[in-house]
Amino acid sequence: MNHSPDTPGADSASHAANAVTAAAIEARLRQRLQPTELLVIDESHQHAGHAGANGTGFGTHFRVHIASPLFLGASRVSAHRLVYDALRDFFDAGLHALAIELKQS
């Protein structure tokens, strides 16, 4: 199966076809939102055994700290929507929860 660099699971052939990783999320957000600051943290280990934890060892719960010029003048809800829209297919691939912390550019 071939993946483009921003496809979930594209960062390592050893991962399951639809693995979600911090690196894949970071690459997608850099491509789509041109952030001036970006930090993606996999917090899945804190949710082992909880609803949404898939037991595969791949990320399901992430925290994103992000600042982007695309957020200037946007409401908090609109900025969050931009992030969620950029990652929509990652949710289909196993991403369960995303905590977003917006920062000023």
C-alpha positions as CSV (number, residue, x, y, z in Angstrom):
1,M,0.0,0.0,0.0
2,N,1.4,3.4,-1.0
3,H,0.9,6.4,1.2
4,S,1.6,10.1,0.6
5,P,3.7,11.8,3.4
6,D,0.6,13.3,5.0
7,T,-1.5,10.1,5.0
8,P,-2.0,8.4,8.4
9,G,0.5,5.6,8.7
10,A,2.8,6.9,6.0
11,D,5.7,7.6,8.4
12,S,6.7,3.9,8.9
13,A,6.2,0.8,6.8
14,S,6.3,-1.2,10.1
15,H,3.1,0.5,11.4
16,A,-0.4,-0.7,10.7
17,A,-1.9,0.7,7.5
18,N,-3.8,3.4,9.4
19,A,-1.6,4.2,12.3
20,V,-1.8,7.7,13.7
21,T,1.4,9.1,15.0
22,A,2.5,12.5,16.4
23,A,4.9,12.8,13.4
24,A,2.0,12.3,10.9
25,I,-0.2,14.8,12.8
26,E,2.7,17.3,12.9
27,A,3.4,16.9,9.2
28,R,-0.3,17.4,8.3
29,L,-0.7,20.5,10.5
30,R,2.5,22.1,9.1
31,Q,1.3,21.5,5.6
32,R,-2.2,22.8,6.0
33,L,-1.9,25.5,8.7
34,Q,1.6,26.9,8.3
35,P,2.0,27.2,12.1
36,T,4.6,29.5,13.7
37,E,4.6,27.3,16.7
38,L,3.6,23.6,16.9
39,L,4.0,20.9,19.5
40,V,2.2,17.5,19.2
41,I,2.2,15.3,22.2
42,D,1.0,11.6,22.2
43,E,-0.9,11.2,25.5
44,S,-2.3,7.8,24.6
45,H,-0.4,6.0,27.4
46,Q,-2.5,8.1,29.9
47,H,-5.7,6.6,28.5
48,A,-4.8,2.8,28.3
49,G,-7.9,0.8,29.1
50,H,-10.2,3.8,28.6
51,A,-12.9,4.2,25.9
52,G,-11.2,5.0,22.6
53,A,-7.9,3.3,23.5
54,N,-7.4,0.8,20.7
55,G,-4.8,-1.5,22.4
56,T,-2.6,-1.5,19.3
57,G,0.1,0.6,20.7
58,F,-0.6,3.4,18.2
59,G,-1.7,6.9,19.2
60,T,-5.3,7.6,19.9
61,H,-5.1,10.6,22.3
62,F,-3.0,13.7,21.4
63,R,-2.5,17.2,22.7
64,V,-1.6,20.0,20.1
65,H,-0.1,23.3,21.1
66,I,-0.4,25.5,17.9
67,A,-0.1,29.1,16.7
68,S,-0.9,30.0,13.1
69,P,-1.4,33.2,11.2
70,L,-4.6,31.5,9.9
71,F,-6.1,31.9,13.3
72,L,-5.7,35.7,13.4
73,G,-9.1,37.3,13.7
74,A,-10.8,33.8,14.0
75,S,-12.9,32.8,16.9
76,R,-11.6,30.0,19.2
77,V,-14.3,27.7,17.7
78,S,-13.2,28.6,14.1
79,A,-9.6,28.0,14.9
80,H,-10.4,24.6,16.4
81,R,-12.5,23.8,13.4
82,L,-9.5,24.5,11.1
83,V,-7.4,22.0,13.1
84,Y,-10.1,19.4,13.2
85,D,-10.7,19.8,9.4
86,A,-7.0,19.3,8.7
87,L,-7.0,16.1,10.7
88,R,-10.4,14.7,9.7
89,D,-9.1,11.5,8.1
90,F,-6.9,10.8,11.1
91,F,-10.1,10.4,13.1
92,D,-11.3,7.8,10.6
93,A,-7.9,6.1,11.1
94,G,-8.1,5.7,14.8
95,L,-7.5,9.2,16.4
96,H,-10.0,9.3,19.3
97,A,-9.3,12.5,21.2
98,L,-7.5,15.7,20.4
99,A,-6.8,18.5,23.0
100,I,-6.0,21.8,21.2
101,E,-4.2,24.6,23.0
102,L,-4.2,27.7,20.8
103,K,-1.2,30.1,21.2
104,Q,-0.9,33.7,20.0
105,S,1.3,34.1,16.9
